[in-house]
Amino acid sequence: MTGQVKEDILSRFGELGVFVSDVELVFNPCLLKKDEMLSSPVTFRYVDVNSRKKEMEVEKGSLCFTYCQVPVVYKTAGEESVKIKFSDGRTQETSGLQLDKTISEQIFQRTGAVISVEVYFPETLLK
């Protein structure tokens, strides 16, 4: 990749509000615009950490992207929270917009333990 491509990727993650603070993933979509949220449902296609092609349905009013090959879905809601889905079928919900170090490291290291992250935040955060 050229330096410009890397800069563009890093800038876009900043616009999406994805940051790393003390080895923890933090979501703060304050630069995201309302019109970037989906106007209709879509099928999101991606390649997971095991190089398998995957698909997931993404609802209207959401936004989906991958971070370290893990799908992250932004949804508006009344309160800030994060829902993590694990490969063993478990789910975990946390209040706020930050993942702990253990879960963040599983994502960074592409272990396959985390299969998706849903981030809920008030619509007032959007521009």
Secondary structure as UniProt FT lines:
FT   HELIX           3..16
FT   STRAND          18..21
FT   TURN            22..23
FT   STRAND          24..27
FT   TURN            30..31
FT   HELIX           34..36
FT   STRAND          42..47
FT   TURN            49..50
FT   STRAND          53..58
FT   TURN            60..61
FT   STRAND          63..67
FT   TURN            68..69
FT   STRAND          70..76
FT   STRAND          81..86
FT   TURN            87..88
FT   STRAND          91..95
FT   HELIX           101..108
FT   TURN            109..110
FT   STRAND          114..121
FT   HELIX           123..125
//
